[in-house]
Amino acid sequence: MKKTLMTVFSILIAMSALTVTAQNSIKASWNASLDTNATSYSLYSKTAAATNFTTTTLVGILNTNASIPAIPYTLYELYVSARDVNALESDPSNKVRTENVYVNGIGNPTSITLLDVGILNFSGFVLTSAPTNGILTGNPPNVVYTTTGNGNKDVIVYKSPEIFAGSNITNYYSIYKAFINNPPVISVSP
């Protein structure tokens, strides 16, 4: 099929963890197409282990974000494309991978094995965004994250050496401090 919409997108991934009882999700957003023929977007998502992408079509050119359900400690792949009124589709955007990870509270290190499609890729990963509410040590895929601040959320970002649609794949690892409702209360009897 001839591609009539030639637009470059940039996907930004943000994660959302509500509470222990709420469903986890991935919130994706992207730059709006500058092509006046674009009328909607298609968001493609799948777990890294799956073969086929699921498509979510977002009608309306102003819809430049979406939220999809996510399972913690599962790697997802996403990309987006624009569509015109005839449902002709643009080239795909860059691809991102993302994973929700939960860690211990302040001062308690948590060992994390970062997921990627090809574990051998990690030697070529470049850290592009370090955490702001914690300290990251080690080398991918085996890192240790220690929460240092009061923030309940953090993110680390790596550029993968793998190429998709002409750009390096970006891996986002969203880190959430473990949230436990009604923590225990201890007392000592005389």
GUKOLKOL-353813 format. One record per residue (C-alpha): x, y, z; residue number from 1. Coordinates in nm, 4 decimals, decimal comma, always signed. Layout:
BEGIN
node X:X | Y:Y | Z:Z | pos:NUM
...
***
This chain:
BEGIN
node X:+0,0000 | Y:+0,0000 | Z:+0,0000 | pos:1
node X:+0,1328 | Y:+0,3386 | Z:-0,0915 | pos:2
node X:+0,2024 | Y:+0,5445 | Z:+0,2159 | pos:3
node X:+0,0657 | Y:+0,8954 | Z:+0,1716 | pos:4
node X:+0,1372 | Y:+1,0359 | Z:+0,5128 | pos:5
node X:+0,5071 | Y:+1,0842 | Z:+0,5690 | pos:6
node X:+0,5374 | Y:+1,2060 | Z:+0,9246 | pos:7
node X:+0,8015 | Y:+1,1540 | Z:+1,1868 | pos:8
node X:+0,6666 | Y:+1,0836 | Z:+1,5340 | pos:9
node X:+0,8282 | Y:+1,0696 | Z:+1,8703 | pos:10
node X:+0,6620 | Y:+0,8539 | Z:+2,1328 | pos:11
node X:+0,7012 | Y:+0,9517 | Z:+2,4916 | pos:12
node X:+0,6043 | Y:+0,6933 | Z:+2,7468 | pos:13
node X:+0,4883 | Y:+0,7663 | Z:+3,0947 | pos:14
node X:+0,3624 | Y:+0,5047 | Z:+3,3321 | pos:15
node X:+0,0771 | Y:+0,5168 | Z:+3,5738 | pos:16
node X:+0,0411 | Y:+0,3015 | Z:+3,8843 | pos:17
node X:-0,2653 | Y:+0,3986 | Z:+4,0822 | pos:18
node X:-0,2879 | Y:+0,1780 | Z:+4,3888 | pos:19
node X:-0,2344 | Y:-0,1876 | Z:+4,4614 | pos:20
node X:-0,5966 | Y:-0,2593 | Z:+4,3762 | pos:21
node X:-0,6023 | Y:-0,0496 | Z:+4,0585 | pos:22
node X:-0,4985 | Y:-0,1806 | Z:+3,7191 | pos:23
node X:-0,1549 | Y:-0,0766 | Z:+3,5974 | pos:24
node X:-0,1329 | Y:+0,0997 | Z:+3,2657 | pos:25
node X:+0,1023 | Y:+0,2461 | Z:+3,0116 | pos:26
node X:+0,0311 | Y:+0,6032 | Z:+2,9104 | pos:27
node X:+0,1716 | Y:+0,6791 | Z:+2,5657 | pos:28
node X:+0,1841 | Y:+1,0190 | Z:+2,4002 | pos:29
node X:+0,3286 | Y:+1,1362 | Z:+2,0699 | pos:30
node X:+0,3825 | Y:+1,4486 | Z:+1,8641 | pos:31
node X:+0,0874 | Y:+1,5484 | Z:+1,6482 | pos:32
node X:+0,1246 | Y:+1,4953 | Z:+1,2749 | pos:33
node X:+0,1932 | Y:+1,8128 | Z:+1,0806 | pos:34
node X:+0,0315 | Y:+1,6591 | Z:+0,7721 | pos:35
node X:-0,3080 | Y:+1,8227 | Z:+0,7081 | pos:36
node X:-0,4395 | Y:+1,4936 | Z:+0,5644 | pos:37
node X:-0,3951 | Y:+1,3090 | Z:+0,8941 | pos:38
node X:-0,7276 | Y:+1,2399 | Z:+1,0649 | pos:39
node X:-0,6455 | Y:+0,9730 | Z:+1,3237 | pos:40
node X:-0,3703 | Y:+0,7608 | Z:+1,4764 | pos:41
node X:-0,3184 | Y:+0,3909 | Z:+1,5262 | pos:42
node X:-0,1307 | Y:+0,2804 | Z:+1,8373 | pos:43
node X:+0,0321 | Y:-0,0601 | Z:+1,8050 | pos:44
node X:+0,1178 | Y:-0,2435 | Z:+2,1271 | pos:45
node X:+0,2127 | Y:-0,5915 | Z:+2,2397 | pos:46
node X:+0,4076 | Y:-0,7723 | Z:+2,5053 | pos:47
node X:+0,7607 | Y:-0,8344 | Z:+2,3840 | pos:48
node X:+0,6949 | Y:-1,2085 | Z:+2,3935 | pos:49
node X:+0,3870 | Y:-1,1843 | Z:+2,1680 | pos:50
node X:+0,4057 | Y:-1,2254 | Z:+1,7931 | pos:51
node X:+0,1347 | Y:-0,9818 | Z:+1,6832 | pos:52
node X:+0,0624 | Y:-0,6214 | Z:+1,7748 | pos:53
node X:-0,2798 | Y:-0,5094 | Z:+1,8965 | pos:54
node X:-0,4058 | Y:-0,1964 | Z:+1,7233 | pos:55
node X:-0,5960 | Y:+0,0825 | Z:+1,8954 | pos:56
node X:-0,7301 | Y:+0,3418 | Z:+1,6507 | pos:57
node X:-0,7740 | Y:+0,6882 | Z:+1,7975 | pos:58
node X:-1,0073 | Y:+0,9017 | Z:+1,5904 | pos:59
node X:-0,9350 | Y:+1,2708 | Z:+1,5757 | pos:60
node X:-0,6067 | Y:+1,4396 | Z:+1,5034 | pos:61
node X:-0,6039 | Y:+1,5972 | Z:+1,8499 | pos:62
node X:-0,5870 | Y:+1,2546 | Z:+2,0160 | pos:63
node X:-0,2130 | Y:+1,2299 | Z:+2,0739 | pos:64
node X:-0,2187 | Y:+1,0040 | Z:+2,3777 | pos:65
node X:-0,3634 | Y:+0,6747 | Z:+2,4928 | pos:66
node X:-0,3592 | Y:+0,4479 | Z:+2,7931 | pos:67
node X:-0,3392 | Y:+0,0705 | Z:+2,7691 | pos:68
node X:-0,3475 | Y:-0,1917 | Z:+3,0459 | pos:69
node X:-0,0116 | Y:-0,3279 | Z:+3,1603 | pos:70
node X:+0,1067 | Y:-0,6160 | Z:+3,3746 | pos:71
node X:+0,3960 | Y:-0,5319 | Z:+3,6115 | pos:72
node X:+0,7367 | Y:-0,6823 | Z:+3,5225 | pos:73
node X:+0,6265 | Y:-0,7382 | Z:+3,1628 | pos:74
node X:+0,8043 | Y:-0,5755 | Z:+2,8702 | pos:75
node X:+0,5816 | Y:-0,4022 | Z:+2,6133 | pos:76
node X:+0,6586 | Y:-0,2676 | Z:+2,2662 | pos:77
node X:+0,4713 | Y:+0,0286 | Z:+2,1160 | pos:78
node X:+0,4700 | Y:+0,2442 | Z:+1,8058 | pos:79
node X:+0,2182 | Y:+0,4742 | Z:+1,6381 | pos:80
node X:+0,1203 | Y:+0,5752 | Z:+1,2848 | pos:81
node X:-0,1083 | Y:+0,8412 | Z:+1,1349 | pos:82
node X:-0,4038 | Y:+0,7675 | Z:+0,9073 | pos:83
node X:-0,5908 | Y:+0,9792 | Z:+0,6559 | pos:84
node X:-0,9644 | Y:+0,9859 | Z:+0,5756 | pos:85
node X:-0,9177 | Y:+0,6862 | Z:+0,3406 | pos:86
node X:-0,7479 | Y:+0,4861 | Z:+0,6192 | pos:87
node X:-0,4129 | Y:+0,5026 | Z:+0,4382 | pos:88
node X:-0,1377 | Y:+0,4736 | Z:+0,6933 | pos:89
node X:+0,1903 | Y:+0,6606 | Z:+0,7394 | pos:90
node X:+0,5256 | Y:+0,5019 | Z:+0,8031 | pos:91
node X:+0,5585 | Y:+0,3852 | Z:+1,1651 | pos:92
node X:+0,7010 | Y:+0,6069 | Z:+1,4360 | pos:93
node X:+1,0021 | Y:+0,5090 | Z:+1,6372 | pos:94
node X:+0,9447 | Y:+0,2038 | Z:+1,8582 | pos:95
node X:+0,9680 | Y:+0,2096 | Z:+2,2349 | pos:96
node X:+0,9802 | Y:-0,0667 | Z:+2,4913 | pos:97
node X:+0,8599 | Y:-0,0191 | Z:+2,8454 | pos:98
node X:+0,8289 | Y:-0,2115 | Z:+3,1700 | pos:99
node X:+0,6723 | Y:-0,1315 | Z:+3,5099 | pos:100
node X:+0,8988 | Y:-0,2305 | Z:+3,8018 | pos:101
node X:+0,8247 | Y:-0,2090 | Z:+4,1762 | pos:102
node X:+1,0987 | Y:-0,1462 | Z:+4,4327 | pos:103
node X:+1,1527 | Y:-0,1305 | Z:+4,8088 | pos:104
node X:+1,1060 | Y:+0,1838 | Z:+5,0167 | pos:105
node X:+1,3696 | Y:+0,4479 | Z:+5,0966 | pos:106
node X:+1,7213 | Y:+0,3157 | Z:+5,1591 | pos:107
node X:+1,6396 | Y:-0,0475 | Z:+5,0764 | pos:108
node X:+1,8151 | Y:-0,1597 | Z:+4,7561 | pos:109
node X:+1,6159 | Y:-0,3634 | Z:+4,5052 | pos:110
node X:+1,7840 | Y:-0,5877 | Z:+4,2473 | pos:111
node X:+1,6178 | Y:-0,5510 | Z:+3,9088 | pos:112
node X:+1,6705 | Y:-0,7545 | Z:+3,5942 | pos:113
node X:+1,5735 | Y:-0,5242 | Z:+3,3100 | pos:114
node X:+1,3938 | Y:-0,6972 | Z:+3,0279 | pos:115
node X:+1,4605 | Y:-0,6594 | Z:+2,6583 | pos:116
node X:+1,3796 | Y:-0,8680 | Z:+2,3539 | pos:117
node X:+1,7402 | Y:-0,9727 | Z:+2,2937 | pos:118
node X:+1,9369 | Y:-0,9982 | Z:+2,6162 | pos:119
node X:+2,2604 | Y:-0,9706 | Z:+2,4156 | pos:120
node X:+2,1654 | Y:-0,6130 | Z:+2,3208 | pos:121
node X:+2,2375 | Y:-0,4805 | Z:+2,6692 | pos:122
node X:+2,6102 | Y:-0,4388 | Z:+2,6078 | pos:123
node X:+2,5247 | Y:-0,1661 | Z:+2,3560 | pos:124
node X:+2,2673 | Y:+0,0144 | Z:+2,5702 | pos:125
node X:+2,3346 | Y:+0,3784 | Z:+2,6550 | pos:126
node X:+2,1784 | Y:+0,5331 | Z:+2,9666 | pos:127
node X:+2,0009 | Y:+0,8491 | Z:+2,8462 | pos:128
node X:+1,8018 | Y:+0,9397 | Z:+3,1571 | pos:129
node X:+1,9119 | Y:+0,8489 | Z:+3,5085 | pos:130
node X:+1,6665 | Y:+0,8217 | Z:+3,7987 | pos:131
node X:+1,5883 | Y:+1,1361 | Z:+3,9992 | pos:132
node X:+1,4445 | Y:+0,9753 | Z:+4,3145 | pos:133
node X:+1,7022 | Y:+0,7014 | Z:+4,3553 | pos:134
node X:+2,0474 | Y:+0,5671 | Z:+4,2800 | pos:135
node X:+2,1120 | Y:+0,3174 | Z:+4,0022 | pos:136
node X:+2,4174 | Y:+0,0905 | Z:+4,0147 | pos:137
node X:+2,5281 | Y:-0,2074 | Z:+3,8081 | pos:138
node X:+2,5117 | Y:-0,2729 | Z:+3,4363 | pos:139
node X:+2,2084 | Y:-0,3817 | Z:+3,2351 | pos:140
node X:+2,0403 | Y:-0,6159 | Z:+3,2530 | pos:141
node X:+2,1283 | Y:-0,6570 | Z:+3,6225 | pos:142
node X:+2,0988 | Y:-0,3289 | Z:+3,8101 | pos:143
node X:+2,0289 | Y:-0,2247 | Z:+4,1668 | pos:144
node X:+1,7944 | Y:+0,0657 | Z:+4,2398 | pos:145
node X:+1,7899 | Y:+0,2315 | Z:+4,5820 | pos:146
node X:+1,5124 | Y:+0,4797 | Z:+4,6579 | pos:147
node X:+1,6544 | Y:+0,8011 | Z:+4,8067 | pos:148
node X:+1,3655 | Y:+1,0456 | Z:+4,7874 | pos:149
node X:+1,0051 | Y:+1,0665 | Z:+4,8857 | pos:150
node X:+0,8829 | Y:+1,0363 | Z:+4,5286 | pos:151
node X:+0,6723 | Y:+0,7316 | Z:+4,4552 | pos:152
node X:+0,7758 | Y:+0,7151 | Z:+4,0893 | pos:153
node X:+1,0984 | Y:+0,7256 | Z:+3,8888 | pos:154
node X:+1,2174 | Y:+0,6313 | Z:+3,5423 | pos:155
node X:+1,5374 | Y:+0,5158 | Z:+3,3805 | pos:156
node X:+1,5790 | Y:+0,5360 | Z:+3,0041 | pos:157
node X:+1,8193 | Y:+0,3474 | Z:+2,7791 | pos:158
node X:+1,8784 | Y:+0,3777 | Z:+2,4050 | pos:159
node X:+1,9022 | Y:+0,0335 | Z:+2,2496 | pos:160
node X:+2,1446 | Y:-0,0396 | Z:+1,9660 | pos:161
node X:+1,8514 | Y:-0,1995 | Z:+1,7797 | pos:162
node X:+1,7016 | Y:+0,0035 | Z:+1,4919 | pos:163
node X:+1,3313 | Y:+0,0241 | Z:+1,3979 | pos:164
node X:+1,1974 | Y:+0,2611 | Z:+1,1292 | pos:165
node X:+1,5340 | Y:+0,4343 | Z:+1,1087 | pos:166
node X:+1,5702 | Y:+0,5144 | Z:+1,4809 | pos:167
node X:+1,7204 | Y:+0,3436 | Z:+1,7827 | pos:168
node X:+1,4617 | Y:+0,1766 | Z:+2,0025 | pos:169
node X:+1,4260 | Y:+0,3485 | Z:+2,3394 | pos:170
node X:+1,3616 | Y:+0,1415 | Z:+2,6531 | pos:171
node X:+1,1752 | Y:+0,3073 | Z:+2,9409 | pos:172
node X:+1,1748 | Y:+0,1376 | Z:+3,2806 | pos:173
node X:+0,9225 | Y:+0,2984 | Z:+3,5132 | pos:174
node X:+1,0028 | Y:+0,2423 | Z:+3,8772 | pos:175
node X:+0,7391 | Y:+0,2583 | Z:+4,1478 | pos:176
node X:+0,8012 | Y:+0,2445 | Z:+4,5186 | pos:177
node X:+0,6070 | Y:-0,0486 | Z:+4,6603 | pos:178
node X:+0,2805 | Y:+0,0816 | Z:+4,7961 | pos:179
node X:+0,1299 | Y:-0,1307 | Z:+5,0695 | pos:180
node X:-0,2089 | Y:-0,0345 | Z:+5,2076 | pos:181
node X:-0,2320 | Y:-0,0417 | Z:+5,5876 | pos:182
node X:+0,1280 | Y:-0,1212 | Z:+5,6812 | pos:183
node X:+0,1637 | Y:-0,3094 | Z:+6,0100 | pos:184
node X:+0,1835 | Y:-0,1238 | Z:+6,3383 | pos:185
node X:+0,4197 | Y:-0,2514 | Z:+6,6053 | pos:186
node X:+0,4123 | Y:-0,1882 | Z:+6,9762 | pos:187
node X:+0,5962 | Y:-0,3180 | Z:+7,2806 | pos:188
node X:+0,4211 | Y:-0,4310 | Z:+7,5978 | pos:189
node X:+0,5767 | Y:-0,3399 | Z:+7,9337 | pos:190
***
